Amino acid sequence: TSNIKNLDLYALHLSKNPFSIKASVDINASGSNLNDVLGNIDIKDLNIMAKDTSFKINEMHMISRNVIDGGKELKIWSELGDFQLNGSYDFNELLPMVVGIIKSNYPSLTKNLNVQSKPTKSAQKMEFQIALNDSKHFLKLAGMNNVRFSKLDMKGKLNSYENEISLAASIPGLTFGNDSLINTQVLVS
């Protein structure tokens, strides 16, 4: 177990804005990056200070392991919710792959977006499930200051072999600014 008393990413010039982390971390894993890490990581008393806002997570756990079919399984859970990813994936290639699939399948919807897609180097095929509880103010970490949801359930598949993406999401309460959506359903295929 290691105690991180104050990891100041801003002082290390790894963040453009004030951002620091405090936590107790127990790592029983091997690997050089998130793509190849195998094992368990347990985090307790995670405190994140971003700009002028404090975020606290009591406990967070991660398990990453190889599965019989040659892929991997990644599970992350905390009081915020659960995330599970199964299959063959490369996090460095994930965003370009998703952008490429969306642009090739929906060119009329994406022609005005200023997002560049690059060909991915690795073929990826995965299934994911996300179940998040109340977002509280954690979306501020992603720059979404006026967005909040009461619950989010999402599952889907990504397949670069077939150039396919499918997604089903349910959000009982979504607020952005002064506007709200109730019982929102999203289906992408």
C-alpha atoms as an extended CHARMM CRD file, in Angstrom:
* protein
*
       189  EXT
         1         1  THR       CA              0.0000000000        0.0000000000        0.0000000000  PROA      1               0.0000000000
         2         2  SER       CA              1.2890000000        3.4240000000       -0.9470000000  PROA      2               0.0000000000
         3         3  ASN       CA              0.0380000000        6.7380000000        0.3410000000  PROA      3               0.0000000000
         4         4  ILE       CA              0.0090000000        9.5810000000       -2.1510000000  PROA      4               0.0000000000
         5         5  LYS       CA              0.0750000000       12.6850000000        0.0200000000  PROA      5               0.0000000000
         6         6  ASN       CA             -0.0250000000       15.2630000000       -2.7870000000  PROA      6               0.0000000000
         7         7  LEU       CA              0.5600000000       14.5040000000       -6.4490000000  PROA      7               0.0000000000
         8         8  ASP       CA              0.4080000000       17.9810000000       -8.0000000000  PROA      8               0.0000000000
         9         9  LEU       CA              0.0690000000       17.4900000000      -11.7610000000  PROA      9               0.0000000000
        10        10  TYR       CA             -0.0170000000       21.2550000000      -12.3360000000  PROA      10              0.0000000000
        11        11  ALA       CA              3.3430000000       21.7690000000      -10.5810000000  PROA      11              0.0000000000
        12        12  LEU       CA              4.7940000000       18.9100000000      -12.6580000000  PROA      12              0.0000000000
        13        13  HSD       CA              3.5380000000       20.6450000000      -15.8410000000  PROA      13              0.0000000000
        14        14  LEU       CA              1.3010000000       17.6400000000      -16.6300000000  PROA      14              0.0000000000
        15        15  SER       CA             -1.8850000000       19.7190000000      -16.3760000000  PROA      15              0.0000000000
        16        16  LYS       CA             -2.6910000000       23.1870000000      -17.7050000000  PROA      16              0.0000000000
        17        17  ASN       CA             -4.8830000000       23.9020000000      -14.6660000000  PROA      17              0.0000000000
        18        18  PRO       CA             -4.4460000000       23.2470000000      -10.9350000000  PROA      18              0.0000000000
        19        19  PHE       CA             -4.9720000000       19.5060000000      -10.4230000000  PROA      19              0.0000000000
        20        20  SER       CA             -3.7690000000       17.3920000000       -7.5050000000  PROA      20              0.0000000000
        21        21  ILE       CA             -4.4680000000       13.9180000000       -6.1250000000  PROA      21              0.0000000000
        22        22  LYS       CA             -4.2890000000       12.3540000000       -2.6660000000  PROA      22              0.0000000000
        23        23  ALA       CA             -5.0510000000        8.6560000000       -2.0650000000  PROA      23              0.0000000000
        24        24  SER       CA             -4.0910000000        5.3500000000       -0.5360000000  PROA      24              0.0000000000
        25        25  VAL       CA             -3.2780000000        2.8890000000       -3.3430000000  PROA      25              0.0000000000
        26        26  ASP       CA             -2.7230000000       -0.8770000000       -3.2090000000  PROA      26              0.0000000000
        27        27  ILE       CA             -1.3890000000       -2.2750000000       -6.4970000000  PROA      27              0.0000000000
        28        28  ASN       CA             -1.0840000000       -5.9830000000       -7.1880000000  PROA      28              0.0000000000
        29        29  ALA       CA             -0.6320000000       -5.7470000000      -10.9400000000  PROA      29              0.0000000000
        30        30  SER       CA              1.9200000000       -5.7890000000      -13.7230000000  PROA      30              0.0000000000
        31        31  GLY       CA              2.1240000000       -3.9460000000      -17.0130000000  PROA      31              0.0000000000
        32        32  SER       CA              3.5120000000       -0.7670000000      -18.4940000000  PROA      32              0.0000000000
        33        33  ASN       CA              0.2280000000        0.9380000000      -19.4670000000  PROA      33              0.0000000000
        34        34  LEU       CA             -3.5640000000        0.5630000000      -19.2320000000  PROA      34              0.0000000000
        35        35  ASN       CA             -3.6270000000       -1.6370000000      -22.3500000000  PROA      35              0.0000000000
        36        36  ASP       CA             -1.4440000000       -4.3870000000      -20.9040000000  PROA      36              0.0000000000
        37        37  VAL       CA             -1.9540000000       -4.0890000000      -17.1450000000  PROA      37              0.0000000000
        38        38  LEU       CA             -3.0660000000       -7.3280000000      -15.4750000000  PROA      38              0.0000000000
        39        39  GLY       CA             -4.0720000000       -7.6280000000      -11.8320000000  PROA      39              0.0000000000
        40        40  ASN       CA             -5.8470000000       -5.6130000000       -9.1600000000  PROA      40              0.0000000000
        41        41  ILE       CA             -5.6780000000       -1.9750000000       -8.1040000000  PROA      41              0.0000000000
        42        42  ASP       CA             -7.5330000000       -0.7590000000       -5.0080000000  PROA      42              0.0000000000
        43        43  ILE       CA             -7.7750000000        2.9420000000       -4.1850000000  PROA      43              0.0000000000
        44        44  LYS       CA             -9.0940000000        4.3400000000       -0.9130000000  PROA      44              0.0000000000
        45        45  ASP       CA             -9.7560000000        7.8930000000        0.2020000000  PROA      45              0.0000000000
        46        46  LEU       CA             -9.2200000000        9.3620000000       -3.2530000000  PROA      46              0.0000000000
        47        47  ASN       CA             -9.2610000000       13.1590000000       -3.1260000000  PROA      47              0.0000000000
        48        48  ILE       CA             -8.9660000000       15.1370000000       -6.3370000000  PROA      48              0.0000000000
        49        49  MET       CA             -8.5800000000       18.9030000000       -6.3310000000  PROA      49              0.0000000000
        50        50  ALA       CA             -9.2570000000       20.3740000000       -9.7790000000  PROA      50              0.0000000000
        51        51  LYS       CA             -9.1230000000       24.1530000000      -10.0480000000  PROA      51              0.0000000000
        52        52  ASP       CA            -11.2920000000       25.2060000000       -7.1100000000  PROA      52              0.0000000000
        53        53  THR       CA            -13.4260000000       22.0500000000       -6.7390000000  PROA      53              0.0000000000
        54        54  SER       CA            -12.7680000000       19.0600000000       -4.5070000000  PROA      54              0.0000000000
        55        55  PHE       CA            -13.8500000000       15.5320000000       -5.5010000000  PROA      55              0.0000000000
        56        56  LYS       CA            -13.8610000000       12.5790000000       -3.0940000000  PROA      56              0.0000000000
        57        57  ILE       CA            -14.2740000000        8.8680000000       -3.7610000000  PROA      57              0.0000000000
        58        58  ASN       CA            -14.1500000000        6.5910000000       -0.7190000000  PROA      58              0.0000000000
        59        59  GLU       CA            -13.1230000000        3.4180000000       -2.5590000000  PROA      59              0.0000000000
        60        60  MET       CA            -12.3990000000        2.4510000000       -6.1670000000  PROA      60              0.0000000000
        61        61  HSD       CA            -11.3760000000       -0.9840000000       -7.4220000000  PROA      61              0.0000000000
        62        62  MET       CA            -10.0210000000       -2.2390000000      -10.7460000000  PROA      62              0.0000000000
        63        63  ILE       CA             -9.4570000000       -5.7750000000      -12.0070000000  PROA      63              0.0000000000
        64        64  SER       CA             -7.8790000000       -6.5210000000      -15.3790000000  PROA      64              0.0000000000
        65        65  ARG       CA             -7.3390000000      -10.0640000000      -16.6120000000  PROA      65              0.0000000000
        66        66  ASN       CA             -6.8960000000      -12.1390000000      -19.7360000000  PROA      66              0.0000000000
        67        67  VAL       CA             -9.8470000000      -14.2990000000      -20.7610000000  PROA      67              0.0000000000
        68        68  ILE       CA             -9.9360000000      -17.6550000000      -22.5210000000  PROA      68              0.0000000000
        69        69  ASP       CA            -10.8430000000      -16.3040000000      -25.9890000000  PROA      69              0.0000000000
        70        70  GLY       CA             -7.6310000000      -14.2400000000      -26.1170000000  PROA      70              0.0000000000
        71        71  GLY       CA             -9.2060000000      -10.9280000000      -25.1630000000  PROA      71              0.0000000000
        72        72  LYS       CA             -9.1890000000       -9.0670000000      -21.8900000000  PROA      72              0.0000000000
        73        73  GLU       CA            -11.6770000000       -8.1090000000      -19.2280000000  PROA      73              0.0000000000
        74        74  LEU       CA            -11.4820000000       -4.8140000000      -17.3660000000  PROA      74              0.0000000000
        75        75  LYS       CA            -13.7820000000       -4.0180000000      -14.4300000000  PROA      75              0.0000000000
        76        76  ILE       CA            -13.8210000000       -0.7800000000      -12.4550000000  PROA      76              0.0000000000
        77        77  TRP       CA            -16.2720000000       -0.0550000000       -9.6380000000  PROA      77              0.0000000000
        78        78  SER       CA            -16.8380000000        2.5040000000       -6.9010000000  PROA      78              0.0000000000
        79        79  GLU       CA            -19.7400000000        4.2950000000       -5.2400000000  PROA      79              0.0000000000
        80        80  LEU       CA            -20.0460000000        6.2900000000       -8.4890000000  PROA      80              0.0000000000
        81        81  GLY       CA            -20.9100000000        3.1350000000      -10.4280000000  PROA      81              0.0000000000
        82        82  ASP       CA            -19.5260000000        0.2290000000      -12.4430000000  PROA      82              0.0000000000
        83        83  PHE       CA            -17.6850000000       -0.1090000000      -15.7500000000  PROA      83              0.0000000000
        84        84  GLN       CA            -16.9270000000       -3.3550000000      -17.5790000000  PROA      84              0.0000000000
        85        85  LEU       CA            -15.0970000000       -3.8600000000      -20.8720000000  PROA      85              0.0000000000
        86        86  ASN       CA            -14.5720000000       -7.2430000000      -22.5760000000  PROA      86              0.0000000000
        87        87  GLY       CA            -12.7370000000       -8.0620000000      -25.7850000000  PROA      87              0.0000000000
        88        88  SER       CA             -9.7370000000       -6.8900000000      -27.7850000000  PROA      88              0.0000000000
        89        89  TYR       CA             -9.0130000000       -3.1940000000      -27.2880000000  PROA      89              0.0000000000
        90        90  ASP       CA             -6.3050000000       -0.5620000000      -27.3680000000  PROA      90              0.0000000000
        91        91  PHE       CA             -7.1410000000        2.5970000000      -25.4100000000  PROA      91              0.0000000000
        92        92  ASN       CA             -4.7620000000        4.6920000000      -27.5300000000  PROA      92              0.0000000000
        93        93  GLU       CA             -6.6990000000        3.7010000000      -30.6630000000  PROA      93              0.0000000000
        94        94  LEU       CA            -10.1970000000        3.7700000000      -29.1530000000  PROA      94              0.0000000000
        95        95  LEU       CA            -11.1980000000        7.3810000000      -29.8420000000  PROA      95              0.0000000000
        96        96  PRO       CA             -9.8670000000        7.4360000000      -33.4560000000  PROA      96              0.0000000000
        97        97  MET       CA            -11.6750000000        4.1230000000      -34.0770000000  PROA      97              0.0000000000
        98        98  VAL       CA            -15.0180000000        5.4250000000      -32.7520000000  PROA      98              0.0000000000
        99        99  VAL       CA            -14.6860000000        8.6990000000      -34.6930000000  PROA      99              0.0000000000
       100       100  GLY       CA            -13.8040000000        6.7660000000      -37.8570000000  PROA      100             0.0000000000
       101       101  ILE       CA            -16.8110000000        4.4350000000      -37.4990000000  PROA      101             0.0000000000
       102       102  ILE       CA            -19.1960000000        7.3350000000      -36.8730000000  PROA      102             0.0000000000
       103       103  LYS       CA            -17.8160000000        9.3800000000      -39.7820000000  PROA      103             0.0000000000
       104       104  SER       CA            -17.9960000000        6.4630000000      -42.2330000000  PROA      104             0.0000000000
       105       105  ASN       CA            -21.5160000000        5.3900000000      -41.1870000000  PROA      105             0.0000000000
       106       106  TYR       CA            -23.0270000000        8.8660000000      -40.7100000000  PROA      106             0.0000000000
       107       107  PRO       CA            -21.1790000000       11.2360000000      -43.0950000000  PROA      107             0.0000000000
       108       108  SER       CA            -24.1050000000       13.6620000000      -43.4080000000  PROA      108             0.0000000000
       109       109  LEU       CA            -24.2980000000       14.0620000000      -39.6230000000  PROA      109             0.0000000000
       110       110  THR       CA            -20.5660000000       14.4830000000      -39.1090000000  PROA      110             0.0000000000
       111       111  LYS       CA            -19.4750000000       16.5750000000      -42.1090000000  PROA      111             0.0000000000
       112       112  ASN       CA            -19.5370000000       19.8140000000      -40.0850000000  PROA      112             0.0000000000
       113       113  LEU       CA            -17.7240000000       18.3900000000      -37.0730000000  PROA      113             0.0000000000
       114       114  ASN       CA            -14.1540000000       19.5300000000      -36.6890000000  PROA      114             0.0000000000
       115       115  VAL       CA            -12.9400000000       16.1190000000      -35.5240000000  PROA      115             0.0000000000
       116       116  GLN       CA            -10.1850000000       14.3210000000      -37.3610000000  PROA      116             0.0000000000
       117       117  SER       CA            -10.1820000000       10.5550000000      -37.6200000000  PROA      117             0.0000000000
       118       118  LYS       CA             -7.0630000000        8.5650000000      -38.3290000000  PROA      118             0.0000000000
       119       119  PRO       CA             -6.8630000000        4.9780000000      -39.4920000000  PROA      119             0.0000000000
       120       120  THR       CA             -6.3630000000        2.7140000000      -36.4930000000  PROA      120             0.0000000000
       121       121  LYS       CA             -3.3960000000        0.3780000000      -36.3830000000  PROA      121             0.0000000000
       122       122  SER       CA             -5.0900000000       -2.4400000000      -34.5070000000  PROA      122             0.0000000000
       123       123  ALA       CA             -8.4030000000       -4.2110000000      -35.0350000000  PROA      123             0.0000000000
       124       124  GLN       CA            -10.6560000000       -3.9150000000      -32.0270000000  PROA      124             0.0000000000
       125       125  LYS       CA            -13.7660000000       -5.7720000000      -30.9820000000  PROA      125             0.0000000000
       126       126  MET       CA            -15.2980000000       -5.1880000000      -27.5870000000  PROA      126             0.0000000000
       127       127  GLU       CA            -18.4450000000       -5.0880000000      -25.5010000000  PROA      127             0.0000000000
       128       128  PHE       CA            -18.9650000000       -2.6230000000      -22.6620000000  PROA      128             0.0000000000
       129       129  GLN       CA            -21.3850000000       -1.9440000000      -19.8390000000  PROA      129             0.0000000000
       130       130  ILE       CA            -21.5670000000        1.2380000000      -17.7800000000  PROA      130             0.0000000000
       131       131  ALA       CA            -23.8770000000        1.7450000000      -14.7950000000  PROA      131             0.0000000000
       132       132  LEU       CA            -23.3530000000        5.1050000000      -13.1090000000  PROA      132             0.0000000000
       133       133  ASN       CA            -25.1780000000        6.5440000000      -10.1320000000  PROA      133             0.0000000000
       134       134  ASP       CA            -25.7680000000       10.2470000000       -9.5460000000  PROA      134             0.0000000000
       135       135  SER       CA            -22.9630000000       12.1580000000      -11.2900000000  PROA      135             0.0000000000
       136       136  LYS       CA            -22.9720000000       14.8210000000       -8.5540000000  PROA      136             0.0000000000
       137       137  HSD       CA            -20.3470000000       17.3320000000       -9.6670000000  PROA      137             0.0000000000
       138       138  PHE       CA            -17.8470000000       14.8020000000      -11.0990000000  PROA      138             0.0000000000
       139       139  LEU       CA            -18.6400000000       15.7870000000      -14.7060000000  PROA      139             0.0000000000
       140       140  LYS       CA            -16.7390000000       19.0250000000      -14.0130000000  PROA      140             0.0000000000
       141       141  LEU       CA            -13.5850000000       16.9100000000      -14.3360000000  PROA      141             0.0000000000
       142       142  ALA       CA            -14.4980000000       16.4480000000      -18.0200000000  PROA      142             0.0000000000
       143       143  GLY       CA            -15.2890000000       20.1390000000      -18.4830000000  PROA      143             0.0000000000
       144       144  MET       CA            -19.0710000000       19.6570000000      -18.3140000000  PROA      144             0.0000000000
       145       145  ASN       CA            -19.7730000000       22.2000000000      -15.5830000000  PROA      145             0.0000000000
       146       146  ASN       CA            -23.5410000000       22.4980000000      -15.9610000000  PROA      146             0.0000000000
       147       147  VAL       CA            -24.3930000000       18.8510000000      -16.6900000000  PROA      147             0.0000000000
       148       148  ARG       CA            -25.7000000000       16.3230000000      -14.1900000000  PROA      148             0.0000000000
       149       149  PHE       CA            -27.4950000000       12.9860000000      -14.4320000000  PROA      149             0.0000000000
       150       150  SER       CA            -29.3370000000       11.0080000000      -11.7740000000  PROA      150             0.0000000000
       151       151  LYS       CA            -28.4360000000        7.5970000000      -13.2180000000  PROA      151             0.0000000000
       152       152  LEU       CA            -26.9870000000        6.2450000000      -16.4430000000  PROA      152             0.0000000000
       153       153  ASP       CA            -27.1710000000        2.6950000000      -17.7650000000  PROA      153             0.0000000000
       154       154  MET       CA            -25.3820000000        2.0040000000      -21.0320000000  PROA      154             0.0000000000
       155       155  LYS       CA            -24.2400000000       -1.0600000000      -22.9220000000  PROA      155             0.0000000000
       156       156  GLY       CA            -22.8470000000       -1.5170000000      -26.3450000000  PROA      156             0.0000000000
       157       157  LYS       CA            -20.4140000000       -3.0380000000      -28.7990000000  PROA      157             0.0000000000
       158       158  LEU       CA            -17.5990000000       -1.6490000000      -30.9260000000  PROA      158             0.0000000000
       159       159  ASN       CA            -16.1500000000       -3.6330000000      -33.8140000000  PROA      159             0.0000000000
       160       160  SER       CA            -13.5070000000       -2.1940000000      -36.1270000000  PROA      160             0.0000000000
       161       161  TYR       CA            -13.4660000000       -5.4490000000      -38.1440000000  PROA      161             0.0000000000
       162       162  GLU       CA            -17.0500000000       -4.7970000000      -39.2860000000  PROA      162             0.0000000000
       163       163  ASN       CA            -16.9750000000       -0.9820000000      -38.9580000000  PROA      163             0.0000000000
       164       164  GLU       CA            -19.8660000000       -1.2140000000      -36.4750000000  PROA      164             0.0000000000
       165       165  ILE       CA            -20.9450000000        0.5370000000      -33.3230000000  PROA      165             0.0000000000
       166       166  SER       CA            -24.0630000000       -0.1920000000      -31.2820000000  PROA      166             0.0000000000
       167       167  LEU       CA            -25.1570000000        1.5140000000      -28.1150000000  PROA      167             0.0000000000
       168       168  ALA       CA            -28.2290000000        1.5010000000      -25.8790000000  PROA      168             0.0000000000
       169       169  ALA       CA            -28.4990000000        3.9640000000      -22.9970000000  PROA      169             0.0000000000
       170       170  SER       CA            -31.1020000000        4.9290000000      -20.4460000000  PROA      170             0.0000000000
       171       171  ILE       CA            -30.8630000000        8.1450000000      -18.4260000000  PROA      171             0.0000000000
       172       172  PRO       CA            -33.8170000000        8.7320000000      -16.0410000000  PROA      172             0.0000000000
       173       173  GLY       CA            -32.7810000000       12.3120000000      -15.3100000000  PROA      173             0.0000000000
       174       174  LEU       CA            -30.4130000000       14.5550000000      -17.2660000000  PROA      174             0.0000000000
       175       175  THR       CA            -29.8960000000       18.2380000000      -16.4930000000  PROA      175             0.0000000000
       176       176  PHE       CA            -27.7980000000       20.6980000000      -18.4830000000  PROA      176             0.0000000000
       177       177  GLY       CA            -27.9220000000       24.2720000000      -17.3210000000  PROA      177             0.0000000000
       178       178  ASN       CA            -31.5530000000       25.2080000000      -16.6910000000  PROA      178             0.0000000000
       179       179  ASP       CA            -32.9070000000       22.4710000000      -18.9790000000  PROA      179             0.0000000000
       180       180  SER       CA            -33.8150000000       18.8930000000      -18.0980000000  PROA      180             0.0000000000
       181       181  LEU       CA            -34.6800000000       15.6800000000      -19.8880000000  PROA      181             0.0000000000
       182       182  ILE       CA            -36.6430000000       12.9510000000      -18.1080000000  PROA      182             0.0000000000
       183       183  ASN       CA            -36.4660000000        9.2320000000      -18.9970000000  PROA      183             0.0000000000
       184       184  THR       CA            -34.1140000000        9.6880000000      -21.9470000000  PROA      184             0.0000000000
       185       185  GLN       CA            -33.4440000000        6.6440000000      -24.1230000000  PROA      185             0.0000000000
       186       186  VAL       CA            -30.6270000000        6.5420000000      -26.6930000000  PROA      186             0.0000000000
       187       187  LEU       CA            -30.2310000000        3.8070000000      -29.3050000000  PROA      187             0.0000000000
       188       188  VAL       CA            -27.4180000000        3.8370000000      -31.8640000000  PROA      188             0.0000000000
       189       189  SER       CA            -26.9330000000        1.0250000000      -34.3260000000  PROA      189             0.0000000000
